[in-house]
Amino acid sequence: MEKIHSALMASFADAAITVEDESHLHAGHVGAATGRGHFKVRIVSAAFAGLPLLARHRAVYAALDALLQTDIHALTIDAQPL
């Protein structure tokens, strides 16, 4: 979770960020077999002001791109403007 938080802070320095590991809710799920986790992210940032929901989600995915290949199997995003 620290890697996710750090990657988001690198892209959204002013943000209030919470990261929850929800992997335990998906035990036995086919995707869980890879060892990558299921996470829920809530991020509030001025960078999202005026952006539609899809653009906010794309910005979060861009910030986490490398981790989506190695650490994250599923991601729930709540991205709100400050």
C-alpha atoms as one frame of an Amber mdcrd trajectory, in Angstrom:
protein
   0.000   0.000   0.000   2.917   2.318   0.667   4.073   1.983  -2.966   0.613
   3.007  -4.179   0.464   5.965  -1.796   3.953   7.107  -2.814   3.213   6.842
  -6.534   0.031   8.881  -6.132   1.794  11.532  -4.015   4.452  11.862  -6.719
   1.731  12.844  -9.209  -0.694  14.636  -6.880   1.457  16.377  -4.250  -1.448
  18.323  -2.725  -3.727  15.294  -2.417  -5.390  13.684   0.550  -5.019   9.977
  -0.149  -6.252   6.802   1.503  -5.430   3.331   0.245  -7.208   0.212   1.475
  -6.102  -3.337   0.737  -9.230  -5.332  -0.099  -7.365  -8.452  -1.217  -8.820
 -10.510   1.612 -12.282  -9.996   0.101 -11.145 -11.758  -3.066  -9.461 -14.870
  -1.648  -9.864 -17.718  -4.099 -10.529 -15.325  -6.994  -8.641 -16.282 -10.154
  -6.867 -12.906 -10.262  -5.672 -13.332  -6.682  -3.516 -16.269  -7.793  -1.045
 -13.845  -9.402  -0.169 -12.412  -6.001  -1.224  -8.943  -7.058  -3.748  -7.217
  -4.816  -7.159  -5.612  -4.878  -7.079  -2.027  -3.632  -9.462   0.856  -3.013
  -8.073   4.373  -3.432  -9.694   7.628  -2.361  -7.877  10.710  -3.582  -8.928
  14.339  -3.257  -6.822  16.790  -5.243  -7.018  20.228  -6.796  -5.639  18.590
  -9.952  -9.094  17.096 -10.531 -10.906  20.451 -10.573 -12.991  20.740 -13.718
 -12.147  17.229 -14.917 -14.879  14.725 -15.709 -14.852  11.384 -13.890 -13.195
   9.487 -16.742 -10.318  11.988 -16.932  -9.779  11.748 -13.159  -9.626   7.959
 -13.358  -7.237   8.093 -16.298  -4.929  10.393 -14.309  -4.898   7.937 -11.400
  -4.215   4.993 -13.722  -1.363   6.953 -15.341   0.184   7.611 -11.923  -0.023
   3.915 -11.039   0.924   2.503 -14.441   4.039   0.595 -13.327   2.307  -0.835
 -10.249  -0.613  -2.035 -12.363   1.890  -4.349 -14.046   3.434  -5.708 -10.850
   1.382  -5.111  -7.676  -2.223  -4.242  -8.507  -4.752  -6.681  -9.943  -7.890
  -4.608  -9.295  -8.429  -1.008  -8.327 -11.477   0.857  -7.086 -11.058   4.625
  -7.494 -12.830   7.503  -5.780 -11.162  10.634  -7.224 -12.662  13.939  -6.142
 -11.667  17.567  -6.751 -10.461  19.560  -3.746
